[in-house]
Amino acid sequence: MRKKKEQAARESTLASGWKVEGEDPVVSVEEDTVAPESTVTSENTVALESTVAPEEQVTEVATDAESAAPGLSNGALVTLGVFGGLYLLYVWGWFVIAQAYASVNAMAAAGSGTIGGVLQQIVFWAAPLAPLLWFGVSLFFSRGGRTKRLVLFLFIGAIVLLPLPMLIARIS
């Protein structure tokens, strides 16, 4: 067995763009480190320096943390993924059904006139879009942290939009 070597403590830093939340930063202000508000240059002009007080920096961090909306929980994200995959399977199922019954639908639409035939074809081929629309509308009306309502809407849609023609087999 190899012995573990003593390693020196290393400095830990965050990648750019990452923030540490939950800890209040400790800011110490010394009188010697405060920059002057204005300096006189050699050309007798006054240039104002923009300095940010450490107290203002702390309040900016606090307001950013307060304005950030809480995200979804891990369980809610997994549920969204499962229902999203199920709805994609439904889209595929309804598309297969639309292709399989295209000739039957064309014969039925032929007897209903031009406008009726066009409308029947639109409704028939819009069926594959129904699961996508249901999923999007459910997300839209359940925004703002209402995960129970979202799961309820998605569950109802999973039952209502089930592609039954794929499950029913013809016995000839």
Rosetta blueprint (number, residue, H / E / L):
1 M L
2 R L
3 K L
4 K L
5 K L
6 E L
7 Q L
8 A L
9 A L
10 R L
11 E L
12 S L
13 T L
14 L L
15 A L
16 S L
17 G L
18 W L
19 K L
20 V L
21 E L
22 G L
23 E L
24 D L
25 P L
26 V L
27 V L
28 S L
29 V L
30 E L
31 E H
32 D H
33 T H
34 V L
35 A L
36 P L
37 E L
38 S E
39 T E
40 V E
41 T L
42 S L
43 E L
44 N L
45 T L
46 V E
47 A E
48 L E
49 E L
50 S L
51 T L
52 V L
53 A L
54 P H
55 E H
56 E H
57 Q H
58 V H
59 T H
60 E H
61 V H
62 A H
63 T H
64 D H
65 A H
66 E H
67 S H
68 A L
69 A L
70 P L
71 G L
72 L L
73 S L
74 N H
75 G H
76 A H
77 L H
78 V H
79 T H
80 L H
81 G H
82 V H
83 F H
84 G H
85 G H
86 L H
87 Y H
88 L H
89 L H
90 Y H
91 V H
92 W H
93 G H
94 W H
95 F H
96 V H
97 I H
98 A H
99 Q H
100 A H
101 Y L
102 A H
103 S H
104 V H
105 N H
106 A H
107 M H
108 A H
109 A H
110 A H
111 G L
112 S L
113 G H
114 T H
115 I H
116 G H
117 G H
118 V H
119 L H
120 Q H
121 Q H
122 I H
123 V H
124 F H
125 W H
126 A H
127 A H
128 P H
129 L H
130 A H
131 P H
132 L H
133 L H
134 W H
135 F H
136 G H
137 V H
138 S H
139 L H
140 F H
141 F H
142 S L
143 R L
144 G L
145 G L
146 R L
147 T H
148 K H
149 R H
150 L H
151 V H
152 L H
153 F H
154 L H
155 F H
156 I H
157 G H
158 A H
159 I H
160 V H
161 L L
162 L L
163 P L
164 L H
165 P H
166 M H
167 L H
168 I L
169 A L
170 R L
171 I L
172 S L
